[in-house]
Amino acid sequence: MNAQLEPLSDKDVEERLAELPGWSVEGDLLCRGYRFHGHFAAVAMVVHVAQIQEELGHHAELTLGYNQLGVAVNTHSVGGRITHLDFGLARRIEEIAPVHGVR
């Protein structure tokens, strides 16, 4: 199996979470919520995240509110567990968040 697709142990997940402030595990999902100054900034971030997801071939559940965006991800092909792919996507999202005025 591809190492990127191997489910991470609870210890591995905890260690990686320490590198991503604001992210947490809820059930079997790696999650983060973002707040913005308005709706357009939130929508722009959704589009930017969609571009990254297409590039990586790995997609999160995105929940758009007026000035909020929720991100929840796991790897469906390994039974909905958290893998390296999920943390890779989370890191990429964190890299772009400041550009969109995340509060």
N, C-alpha and C positions, 0 to 999 in steps of 0.2 A: 504494500500500500504506500502511496505517496505520503511522505512525512508531513506535508502540509495538510493532509486530510485525516491524520490520526487524531482521535479525540484527545484533548489535553486532560491531564490529571487535575484534581482539585488544587493540588499544590502549585502546579504550573499555571493554572488560571489565576490564583492569588498573586503569584510573583509578577505576572504580566499586568494584572490590574494595578499594581503599585506604580507602574510606569504610565498609567493612563488616568490621571485624576478626573473625577466626574463620571467615569464609567463604573458600572456595577453588574453583578449577575443577578438576574431575576428568573428563578426556575432554571431552564436550560438556555437562557438567552443572555447575550452580552448586550447591555443597554446603556443609553445615554440620552439625556434630554438637553436641548439647547433653547435659549430664549434670545429674541432679537428685538430691535427697536421698532419694528413694524412688519407688516405682512410681506412686503416685497422682498425684504432681506431674507426672510424665511424661505420664500419661494425660490429665490436665487440660489440659496444653499442646497435646496432639494435638487435643482437642476445640476449643480456642480457635483453633488454626491452621485447622482445618476450617471454622470459621465465617468466617474471613478469606478463605479460598479460595473459598467460595461467594459471598461479597460481590464479590470481584474477578472471578469466573468464570475463575479460573486456578489450576491444581492442581499440587502437588508430589507426589513420591513420599515418603511418610513411613514410616520404619522404627522401630518401637517396641520397645525392650528393657526390662528391669526398671527401670532408672533412667537410660535413655538414649533419645534421639530423634535420628534421622538425617533430614535434609531434603535432597532432591536435585531440582532443577527445571531444565527448559529448555522451549522453546516448540515443541510438536509440529507446529503448523501451518506452521512455516517450516523443517521438516526437522530438528527437534531441536537447533536453535541457541539460543544465549542472547540474549535480547532485554531491552528496557526492562521488560517485564512481569515477568520473572524477578527483576530487581533490585527492582522495586516490591514484590513479594511478600516478598522477603528483608528489606527494610527494615521492613515491617509485622510480620514475625515477630520481628525484633530489638526492636521497640518493646514487645512483650508479654512477651518472655523474662524480664525481671527480676521480673515479677509472679509467675512460676511458680517462682522460687527457683533459676534456672539457676546452676550452679557453674562 
